[in-house]
Amino acid sequence: MALKIIDHGSPEYQQMIKLREEILRRPLGLGFDSDELETERENMLIGAFEEEQMLGCCMLVEENRETVRLRQMAVLNDLQGKGIGRALMSFAENIARDRGYKTLSMHARKNAIGFYEKMGYRVAGEEFTEVTIPHYVMEKDL
């Protein structure tokens, strides 16, 4: 498996949109609009690949000079639980650390909290609803 930063607008980015739609949006009856995708141009886009196929992805968005936020973490359904998410998280944390960030935060879906806790993240607030489902802010010091 290869982990790499991908370019906005590239063929890999198109795979990333498709994967996120399939795993994160379509099950909720949601999609992406072009304005939302355009804002991702400034983000750090990360993909996990086997050959040319994307297995999983996530992105990092700067919140301020010390904090970066993980967004849109997705792994193909039939590959969940096989270490791809863990590898993506470690890669993202290393990128964030290398770029001088001190904290990685996220809006974690309630059903994914156990996964992130195993990776050293802690819940940092009350439950809230985002994209129609319960989430928690989670953080980890880098």
MARTIFI-664462 format. One line per field, with one value per atom (N, C-alpha, C, CB): residue number from 0; atom name; x, y, z. Coordinates in Angstrom, 3 decimals. Glycine has a CB too. Layout:
<recs>
num = c(NUM|...)
atomo = c(CA|...)
px = c(X|...)
py = c(Y|...)
pz = c(Z|...)
</recs>
This chain:
<recs>
num = c(0|0|0|0|1|1|1|1|2|2|2|2|3|3|3|3|4|4|4|4|5|5|5|5|6|6|6|6|7|7|7|7|8|8|8|8|9|9|9|9|10|10|10|10|11|11|11|11|12|12|12|12|13|13|13|13|14|14|14|14|15|15|15|15|16|16|16|16|17|17|17|17|18|18|18|18|19|19|19|19|20|20|20|20|21|21|21|21|22|22|22|22|23|23|23|23|24|24|24|24|25|25|25|25|26|26|26|26|27|27|27|27|28|28|28|28|29|29|29|29|30|30|30|30|31|31|31|31|32|32|32|32|33|33|33|33|34|34|34|34|35|35|35|35|36|36|36|36|37|37|37|37|38|38|38|38|39|39|39|39|40|40|40|40|41|41|41|41|42|42|42|42|43|43|43|43|44|44|44|44|45|45|45|45|46|46|46|46|47|47|47|47|48|48|48|48|49|49|49|49|50|50|50|50|51|51|51|51|52|52|52|52|53|53|53|53|54|54|54|54|55|55|55|55|56|56|56|56|57|57|57|57|58|58|58|58|59|59|59|59|60|60|60|60|61|61|61|61|62|62|62|62|63|63|63|63|64|64|64|64|65|65|65|65|66|66|66|66|67|67|67|67|68|68|68|68|69|69|69|69|70|70|70|70|71|71|71|71|72|72|72|72|73|73|73|73|74|74|74|74|75|75|75|75|76|76|76|76|77|77|77|77|78|78|78|78|79|79|79|79|80|80|80|80|81|81|81|81|82|82|82|82|83|83|83|83|84|84|84|84|85|85|85|85|86|86|86|86|87|87|87|87|88|88|88|88|89|89|89|89|90|90|90|90|91|91|91|91|92|92|92|92|93|93|93|93|94|94|94|94|95|95|95|95|96|96|96|96|97|97|97|97|98|98|98|98|99|99|99|99|100|100|100|100|101|101|101|101|102|102|102|102|103|103|103|103|104|104|104|104|105|105|105|105|106|106|106|106|107|107|107|107|108|108|108|108|109|109|109|109|110|110|110|110|111|111|111|111|112|112|112|112|113|113|113|113|114|114|114|114|115|115|115|115|116|116|116|116|117|117|117|117|118|118|118|118|119|119|119|119|120|120|120|120|121|121|121|121|122|122|122|122|123|123|123|123|124|124|124|124|125|125|125|125|126|126|126|126|127|127|127|127|128|128|128|128|129|129|129|129|130|130|130|130|131|131|131|131|132|132|132|132|133|133|133|133|134|134|134|134|135|135|135|135|136|136|136|136|137|137|137|137|138|138|138|138|139|139|139|139|140|140|140|140|141|141|141|141)
atomo = c(N|CA|C|CB|N|CA|C|CB|N|CA|C|CB|N|CA|C|CB|N|CA|C|CB|N|CA|C|CB|N|CA|C|CB|N|CA|C|CB|N|CA|C|CB|N|CA|C|CB|N|CA|C|CB|N|CA|C|CB|N|CA|C|CB|N|CA|C|CB|N|CA|C|CB|N|CA|C|CB|N|CA|C|CB|N|CA|C|CB|N|CA|C|CB|N|CA|C|CB|N|CA|C|CB|N|CA|C|CB|N|CA|C|CB|N|CA|C|CB|N|CA|C|CB|N|CA|C|CB|N|CA|C|CB|N|CA|C|CB|N|CA|C|CB|N|CA|C|CB|N|CA|C|CB|N|CA|C|CB|N|CA|C|CB|N|CA|C|CB|N|CA|C|CB|N|CA|C|CB|N|CA|C|CB|N|CA|C|CB|N|CA|C|CB|N|CA|C|CB|N|CA|C|CB|N|CA|C|CB|N|CA|C|CB|N|CA|C|CB|N|CA|C|CB|N|CA|C|CB|N|CA|C|CB|N|CA|C|CB|N|CA|C|CB|N|CA|C|CB|N|CA|C|CB|N|CA|C|CB|N|CA|C|CB|N|CA|C|CB|N|CA|C|CB|N|CA|C|CB|N|CA|C|CB|N|CA|C|CB|N|CA|C|CB|N|CA|C|CB|N|CA|C|CB|N|CA|C|CB|N|CA|C|CB|N|CA|C|CB|N|CA|C|CB|N|CA|C|CB|N|CA|C|CB|N|CA|C|CB|N|CA|C|CB|N|CA|C|CB|N|CA|C|CB|N|CA|C|CB|N|CA|C|CB|N|CA|C|CB|N|CA|C|CB|N|CA|C|CB|N|CA|C|CB|N|CA|C|CB|N|CA|C|CB|N|CA|C|CB|N|CA|C|CB|N|CA|C|CB|N|CA|C|CB|N|CA|C|CB|N|CA|C|CB|N|CA|C|CB|N|CA|C|CB|N|CA|C|CB|N|CA|C|CB|N|CA|C|CB|N|CA|C|CB|N|CA|C|CB|N|CA|C|CB|N|CA|C|CB|N|CA|C|CB|N|CA|C|CB|N|CA|C|CB|N|CA|C|CB|N|CA|C|CB|N|CA|C|CB|N|CA|C|CB|N|CA|C|CB|N|CA|C|CB|N|CA|C|CB|N|CA|C|CB|N|CA|C|CB|N|CA|C|CB|N|CA|C|CB|N|CA|C|CB|N|CA|C|CB|N|CA|C|CB|N|CA|C|CB|N|CA|C|CB|N|CA|C|CB|N|CA|C|CB|N|CA|C|CB|N|CA|C|CB|N|CA|C|CB|N|CA|C|CB|N|CA|C|CB|N|CA|C|CB|N|CA|C|CB|N|CA|C|CB|N|CA|C|CB|N|CA|C|CB|N|CA|C|CB|N|CA|C|CB|N|CA|C|CB|N|CA|C|CB|N|CA|C|CB|N|CA|C|CB|N|CA|C|CB|N|CA|C|CB|N|CA|C|CB|N|CA|C|CB|N|CA|C|CB|N|CA|C|CB|N|CA|C|CB|N|CA|C|CB|N|CA|C|CB|N|CA|C|CB|N|CA|C|CB)
px = c(0.845|0.000|0.888|-0.960|0.536|1.269|0.393|1.699|0.992|0.316|0.964|0.397|0.128|0.712|-0.230|1.095|0.374|-0.388|-0.794|0.449|-2.053|-2.536|-2.914|-3.744|-2.903|-3.185|-4.671|-2.373|-5.179|-6.564|-6.745|-6.920|-7.823|-8.109|-7.479|-7.660|-6.604|-5.906|-6.837|-4.626|-6.437|-7.229|-7.380|-6.581|-6.344|-6.435|-7.482|-5.066|-7.556|-8.558|-9.964|-8.330|-10.132|-11.450|-11.826|-11.443|-10.847|-11.105|-11.493|-9.858|-10.835|-11.115|-12.561|-10.137|-13.017|-14.401|-15.362|-14.668|-15.095|-15.977|-16.031|-15.498|-14.871|-14.826|-15.587|-13.370|-15.372|-16.058|-17.560|-15.516|-17.975|-19.411|-19.996|-19.664|-19.310|-19.793|-19.870|-18.879|-18.840|-18.735|-19.385|-17.281|-19.179|-19.595|-20.888|-18.519|-21.143|-22.267|-23.517|-21.836|-23.371|-24.548|-25.397|-24.104|-24.779|-25.612|-26.497|-24.725|-26.133|-26.914|-27.818|-25.984|-27.825|-28.620|-28.016|-30.012|-26.698|-26.008|-25.039|-25.256|-24.570|-23.565|-22.620|-24.225|-21.859|-20.955|-21.429|-19.482|-21.171|-21.398|-20.044|-22.372|-20.007|-18.728|-18.053|-18.939|-18.823|-18.216|-17.484|-19.289|-18.108|-17.487|-16.178|-18.450|-16.199|-14.993|-13.905|-15.329|-14.300|-13.313|-12.569|-13.999|-13.247|-12.581|-11.495|-13.611|-11.549|-10.555|-9.201|-11.065|-9.143|-7.890|-6.757|-8.102|-7.097|-6.083|-5.731|-6.564|-6.446|-6.248|-5.135|-7.545|-4.652|-3.693|-4.516|-2.667|-4.494|-5.313|-4.453|-5.925|-4.934|-4.132|-4.890|-3.775|-4.177|-4.795|-3.929|-5.073|-4.601|-3.944|-4.287|-4.401|-3.267|-3.454|-2.841|-2.859|-3.463|-2.889|-2.883|-3.710|-1.669|-1.548|-2.182|-2.238|-3.180|-3.825|-5.141|-4.073|-5.589|-6.885|-6.771|-7.509|-7.607|-7.645|-8.395|-8.312|-7.763|-8.350|-8.986|-7.293|-8.416|-8.890|-8.333|-8.507|-8.907|-8.459|-8.836|-9.057|-8.241|-8.586|-7.967|-8.091|-8.264|-7.634|-7.358|-8.516|-6.406|-6.061|-6.360|-4.570|-7.016|-7.410|-6.843|-8.964|-6.093|-5.534|-6.644|-4.478|-6.682|-7.610|-6.913|-8.172|-5.675|-4.828|-3.382|-5.191|-2.445|-1.030|-0.621|-0.168|-1.385|-1.015|-1.911|-1.031|-3.089|-4.070|-4.486|-5.296|-4.505|-4.987|-6.129|-3.824|-7.124|-8.302|-8.341|-9.594|-8.548|-8.744|-10.195|-8.386|-10.398|-11.755|-11.853|-12.135|-13.085|-13.427|-12.608|-13.249|-12.425|-11.729|-12.667|-11.276|-12.203|-13.027|-12.142|-13.868|-12.614|-11.942|-13.011|-11.228|-12.650|-13.600|-14.237|-12.900|-15.548|-16.283|-15.684|-17.708|-15.344|-14.854|-13.416|-14.956|-12.762|-11.384|-11.285|-10.489|-12.415|-12.378|-11.948|-13.762|-11.156|-10.643|-9.369|-11.677|-8.787|-7.578|-6.317|-7.774|-6.406|-5.229|-5.053|-4.032|-5.932|-5.784|-6.054|-6.742|-7.113|-7.418|-6.304|-8.713|-5.773|-4.649|-3.429|-4.264|-3.138|-2.004|-2.241|-1.765|-3.464|-3.797|-3.627|-5.245|-4.097|-3.992|-2.531|-4.722|-1.718|-0.299|0.386|0.413|0.080|0.653|0.213|0.226|-1.081|-1.605|-0.962|-3.140|-0.818|-0.193|1.253|-0.252|1.982|3.373|3.463|4.039|2.567|2.551|2.285|1.477|1.278|0.927|2.102|-0.312|2.728|3.874|5.022|4.340|5.303|6.385|6.136|6.553|4.878|4.534|4.364|3.253|4.680|4.728|3.453|5.122|2.447|1.214|1.414|0.036|0.719|0.837|-0.345|0.959|-1.501|-2.719|-3.425|-3.663|-3.941|-4.795|-6.190|-4.252|-7.186|-8.555|-9.434|-9.086|-10.652|-11.587|-12.997|-11.215|-13.959|-15.354|-15.573|-16.376|-15.530|-15.612|-17.058|-14.740|-17.451|-18.766|-18.795|-19.085|-19.938|-20.076|-19.675|-21.512|-20.030|-19.720|-18.242|-20.538|-17.430|-15.998|-15.133|-15.586|-15.748|-14.977|-13.986|-15.920|-14.407|-13.513|-12.246|-14.228|-12.376|-11.210|-10.238|-11.646|-10.751|-9.877|-9.280|-10.646|-10.038|-9.489|-8.299|-10.575|-8.382|-7.250|-6.020|-7.648|-6.245|-5.142|-4.635|-5.593|-5.184|-4.703|-5.488|-3.302|-6.631|-7.457|-8.382|-8.270|-8.770|-9.693|-10.884|-8.975|-12.035|-13.231|-13.019|-14.544|-13.330|-13.065|-14.313|-11.931|-15.468|-16.685|-17.920|-16.708|-19.050|-20.337|-20.722|-21.416|-21.614|-22.136|-22.873|-23.079|-22.723|-23.446|-23.821|-22.593|-24.732|-25.182|-24.548|-26.721|-23.984|-23.397|-23.747|-21.823|-24.069|-24.546|-25.543|-23.355|-26.455|-27.593|-27.258|-28.269|-25.998|-25.641|-24.799|-24.870|-24.793|-24.045|-22.530|-24.413|-21.876|-20.425|-19.906|-20.012|-18.601|-17.881|-16.611|-17.557|-16.200|-14.875|-13.893|-14.742|-12.851|-11.790|-10.465|-11.810|-9.495|-8.192|-7.063|-8.141|-5.898|-4.678|-3.538|-4.395|-2.706|-1.505|-0.468|-0.970|0.149|1.185|2.509|1.179)
py = c(-1.186|0.000|1.247|-0.001|2.203|3.468|4.586|3.782|5.406|6.587|7.804|6.640|8.746|9.925|11.111|9.630|12.292|13.529|13.621|14.801|13.974|14.053|15.491|13.114|15.789|17.132|17.321|17.422|18.466|18.843|18.851|20.248|18.245|18.235|17.087|19.503|16.329|15.223|14.017|14.830|13.009|11.770|11.112|10.779|11.193|10.649|11.405|10.714|12.721|13.520|13.114|15.021|12.815|12.354|11.034|12.172|10.157|8.913|9.222|7.990|10.236|10.628|11.110|11.730|11.924|12.409|11.225|13.413|10.319|9.157|8.302|8.303|8.040|7.234|7.914|6.983|9.203|9.940|9.972|11.364|10.129|10.092|8.730|10.388|7.680|6.312|5.976|5.307|6.334|5.926|6.924|5.745|8.218|9.224|9.949|10.220|10.193|11.060|10.322|11.989|9.445|8.779|8.056|7.782|7.359|6.701|7.676|5.941|8.956|9.973|10.753|10.934|10.359|11.079|12.419|11.287|12.548|13.807|13.645|14.296|14.762|14.772|15.939|14.859|16.278|17.426|18.445|17.001|19.719|20.721|21.298|21.852|21.918|22.373|23.416|22.948|24.260|25.251|24.575|26.210|23.552|22.824|22.183|21.748|21.555|20.895|21.919|20.055|23.092|24.125|24.587|25.328|24.619|25.063|24.073|25.239|22.843|21.841|22.063|20.465|22.993|23.301|23.629|24.482|24.254|24.681|23.599|25.913|22.486|21.445|20.470|20.684|19.733|18.661|17.391|18.497|16.889|15.744|14.490|15.962|13.444|12.245|11.013|12.113|10.132|8.900|7.688|8.986|6.546|5.246|4.450|4.488|3.922|3.265|1.875|4.107|1.010|-0.270|-0.210|-1.534|-0.176|0.087|1.447|-1.051|1.505|2.779|2.984|2.859|1.987|2.075|2.711|0.695|3.720|4.332|3.414|5.734|3.139|2.289|3.116|1.361|4.294|5.171|6.560|4.628|7.516|8.897|9.709|9.531|10.874|11.867|13.183|11.448|14.236|15.515|16.274|16.350|17.182|18.049|19.484|17.879|20.209|21.592|22.430|21.740|23.465|24.317|25.108|25.270|25.022|25.843|27.105|25.047|26.951|28.083|27.599|28.640|28.421|28.072|26.843|29.239|26.503|25.378|24.159|25.808|24.336|23.252|22.969|23.593|21.680|21.239|20.256|20.573|20.289|19.430|18.335|20.258|17.112|15.967|15.974|14.616|15.778|15.722|14.587|17.064|14.143|13.261|11.974|13.990|11.362|10.073|8.995|9.754|8.247|7.188|6.045|7.731|4.816|3.597|2.741|2.820|2.107|1.227|0.273|0.432|0.094|-0.718|-2.097|-0.870|-2.804|-4.171|-4.244|-4.888|-3.087|-3.066|-2.446|-2.302|-2.035|-1.454|-2.523|-0.860|-2.092|-3.021|-3.727|-4.037|-3.333|-3.993|-3.123|-4.365|-2.031|-1.205|-0.019|-2.035|0.150|1.276|2.600|1.113|2.651|3.872|4.236|3.712|3.239|3.474|4.029|2.146|3.462|3.943|5.376|3.015|5.665|7.033|8.016|7.098|7.639|8.517|8.787|7.902|7.757|7.932|8.837|6.570|8.617|9.432|10.889|8.889|11.112|12.471|13.148|12.441|12.417|12.977|13.373|11.970|12.538|12.858|14.101|11.673|14.224|15.420|16.655|15.291|16.560|17.698|18.084|17.366|17.095|17.337|17.971|16.023|17.432|17.963|19.408|17.106|19.787|21.160|22.086|21.158|21.585|22.438|22.554|23.764|21.765|21.822|21.106|21.198|21.585|21.023|20.125|22.139|20.353|19.610|19.184|20.461|17.958|17.490|17.314|16.138|17.939|17.831|17.260|19.206|16.894|16.374|16.423|14.927|16.325|16.076|14.606|17.027|13.773|12.321|11.853|11.592|11.009|10.387|9.548|9.512|9.563|8.856|7.386|8.961|6.746|5.323|5.052|4.748|6.097|5.918|6.312|6.731|6.724|7.209|6.163|7.623|4.907|3.860|3.741|2.533|3.828|3.777|4.899|3.872|6.125|7.268|7.226|8.569|6.736|6.616|5.661|6.127|4.576|3.632|4.298|2.395|5.360|6.092|7.236|6.652|7.336|8.336|9.634|8.644|9.688|10.893|10.885|11.005|12.072|12.216|13.079|12.838|12.773|13.580|14.927|12.865|16.000|17.351|18.225|18.008|17.633|18.439|17.567|19.348|18.227|17.549|17.035|18.486|16.070|15.545|16.648|14.339|16.659|17.600|16.886|18.874|17.464|16.871|17.604|16.906|16.833|17.366|16.380|17.573|16.873|16.052|14.990|15.376|15.409|14.624|13.532|13.992|13.388|12.313|12.843|11.198|12.112|12.567|12.524|11.709|13.575|13.717|14.221|14.682|14.069|14.664|15.302|13.605|16.418|16.961|16.056|18.480|15.626|14.840|15.514|13.354|15.379|16.030|15.108|17.349|15.416|14.733|15.730|13.449|15.779|16.594|15.859|16.905|16.591|15.981|16.219|16.558)
pz = c(0.000|0.000|0.000|1.228|-0.827|-0.901|-0.344|-2.367|0.491|1.035|0.412|2.605|-0.054|-0.671|-0.625|-2.097|-0.741|-0.880|-2.346|-0.417|-2.578|-3.956|-4.302|-4.163|-5.580|-6.064|-6.347|-7.318|-5.936|-6.231|-7.750|-5.610|-8.220|-9.649|-10.419|-10.241|-9.785|-10.452|-10.589|-9.667|-11.384|-11.436|-10.056|-12.407|-9.217|-7.862|-7.053|-7.158|-7.259|-6.559|-6.992|-6.818|-8.255|-8.733|-8.043|-10.290|-7.848|-7.103|-5.656|-7.135|-5.089|-3.710|-3.574|-3.251|-4.502|-4.467|-4.552|-5.628|-5.466|-5.655|-4.388|-6.851|-3.780|-2.554|-1.420|-2.130|-1.240|-0.177|-0.408|-0.080|-1.650|-1.950|-1.571|-3.452|-1.960|-1.726|-0.230|-2.436|0.524|1.925|2.882|2.296|2.635|3.609|3.265|3.765|2.020|1.652|1.185|0.580|0.215|-0.359|0.699|-1.423|1.675|2.692|3.485|3.654|3.488|4.194|3.242|4.929|1.963|0.974|0.596|1.491|0.763|0.485|-0.686|1.737|-1.195|-2.253|-2.032|-3.652|-3.043|-3.006|-4.023|-3.290|-3.741|-4.779|-5.183|-4.284|-6.332|-6.890|-6.004|-8.285|-5.321|-4.429|-3.268|-3.887|-2.703|-1.596|-2.053|-1.043|-3.225|-3.736|-4.070|-4.984|-4.524|-4.856|-3.602|-5.539|-2.456|-1.226|-0.793|-0.096|-1.295|-0.918|-1.590|-1.261|-2.505|-3.219|-2.244|-4.187|-1.122|-0.150|0.871|0.576|0.854|1.860|1.473|2.079|2.469|2.228|2.001|3.437|0.791|0.383|0.414|-1.038|1.091|1.331|0.852|2.831|0.148|-0.319|-0.024|-1.802|0.170|0.316|-0.934|1.640|-1.598|-2.888|-2.917|-3.991|-3.681|-4.084|-5.599|-3.518|-6.173|-7.613|-7.876|-8.482|-8.754|-9.082|-8.337|-10.572|-7.562|-6.900|-5.522|-6.783|-5.263|-3.938|-2.979|-3.993|-1.836|-0.806|0.304|-0.223|0.525|1.583|1.394|2.954|2.123|1.980|3.209|0.719|3.302|4.306|3.862|5.739|4.582|4.278|5.559|3.339|5.475|6.591|6.193|7.002|7.105|6.879|8.013|6.785|7.676|8.717|9.403|8.129|10.734|11.515|12.000|12.713|12.442|12.816|12.749|14.257|13.153|12.991|13.794|13.395|14.832|15.683|15.519|17.105|14.926|14.858|13.425|15.696|13.104|11.791|12.053|10.921|11.174|11.362|10.313|11.304|10.771|9.885|9.418|10.603|8.114|7.554|6.553|6.883|6.332|5.225|5.194|3.935|6.362|6.444|5.914|7.919|4.932|4.343|3.879|3.165|4.121|3.661|2.991|4.855|1.888|1.206|2.212|0.073|2.113|3.093|3.312|2.657|2.235|2.383|2.889|1.067|3.063|3.570|4.961|2.608|5.527|6.868|7.867|7.259|8.855|9.861|9.450|10.177|8.321|7.815|7.959|6.352|8.730|8.992|8.071|8.911|7.105|6.169|6.879|4.962|7.686|8.437|9.391|9.204|10.070|11.005|10.246|11.749|9.080|8.281|7.801|7.075|7.361|6.931|8.085|6.388|9.271|10.433|10.788|11.632|10.812|11.140|10.123|11.198|8.835|7.762|7.931|6.366|8.180|8.355|9.564|8.518|10.665|11.861|11.579|13.021|10.854|10.524|9.648|9.819|8.675|7.826|8.683|6.708|9.538|10.394|11.295|11.250|11.903|12.782|12.002|13.442|10.815|9.976|9.573|8.730|9.470|9.062|10.259|8.234|11.438|12.623|13.434|12.219|13.116|13.899|15.225|13.121|16.251|17.593|17.952|18.611|17.310|17.642|16.367|18.523|16.378|15.291|15.889|14.644|15.267|15.748|14.644|16.216|15.011|14.013|14.573|13.596|13.680|14.034|13.724|13.239|14.745|14.563|14.665|15.605|13.731|13.832|15.107|12.568|15.784|17.056|16.929|17.563|15.811|15.654|15.389|14.531|15.220|14.967|16.167|13.756|17.256|18.401|18.921|19.521|19.011|19.508|18.682|19.526|17.362|16.470|16.803|14.991|16.913|17.168|18.577|16.971|19.558|20.913|20.922|21.901|20.167|20.075|19.459|19.239|18.677|18.045|18.942|16.682|20.164|21.114|21.139|20.819|20.475|20.476|21.678|19.174|22.122|23.245|22.821|24.477|23.385|23.134|23.816|23.661|23.101|23.612|23.551|22.818|23.814|23.800|23.814|22.586|23.808|23.839|22.458|24.370|22.434|21.171|20.411|21.425|19.087|18.228|16.944|17.928|16.193|14.945|13.769|14.846|12.860|11.626|10.525|11.749|9.357|8.231|8.702|7.518|9.535|10.032|11.055|8.882|11.469|12.410|13.580|11.674|14.710|15.895|15.680|17.106|16.163|16.098|17.444|14.951|17.634|18.749|18.209|19.847|18.810|18.538|19.273|18.996|18.553|19.169|18.846|18.670|19.751|19.583|20.031|20.372|19.486|19.912|19.806|19.049|20.860|20.810|19.983|22.236|19.066|18.223|18.889|16.769)
</recs>
